[in-house]
Amino acid sequence: MQSVKERVLQAVQRMPDDVGFRDVNEEIALLAAVAEAEEDIQSGRLIDNETMKSRLQEWLKE
């Protein structure tokens, strides 16, 4: 398993030399979001599609 630092370095190395700070920031934010999602999946913190559809319908009524 790679460390966070290793994953970030690999992502940055794949980018072109003229990349901007915002692009780097967005890539790191994406890596963080994916890692959080993977943790949620491993911990069983999931909502099935039907439950989410139902919740959306309730939210849209308000």
N, C-alpha and C positions, 0 to 999 in steps of 0.2 A: 504494500500500500504506500502510495506516494504522500509525502508531506504537503501541506498547503503551499509552502515555499517552492517546492519542486514543481507543483502544478502551475503556479503563477509564472515561474521562470520559463517553463515550456511554452505556455500560452504567449508570453511576450516574445520569445525567440521565434515563434511562427509568424509574427507580425512583420509588416514591411518596415524598413528603416525610417521612413518618414511618418510613422504613426504618431498621432497626437495623444496628449494626456487623457482627453475625454474618451478616446477609443480604448485606451488601456484600462481606464476606470470602468467602462462598460463591460469589458471582457472579464475583469475581476469580479464585478457584481454578478455577472452570469455564472461564473464558476461557484460563487458563494451560494447563489440561489439553487443551483443543481445539487450542491453538497447538502443544503438544508432539506431539499426534497428527498434526497436519498436517505437522510436520517429519519425523516417522517415515515417513509416507507418501511424502513427497518424496525421502527418503533410501533408500527401499526396505526399511525395517525392518518387514516385515509377516510375519504367520503366517496361513496359510490356515485355514479352519474345520476341515478334516479333521485337520490337524496338531494344532490346539489340542484337538480332541476326543480325540485319541489321548493327548496329554499329560495331559489331565484324568483320563482313565481310569487312567493310571499313578499319578497323584498320589492318587487316591481309593483305590487298592489299599493304599497305605502306612498 
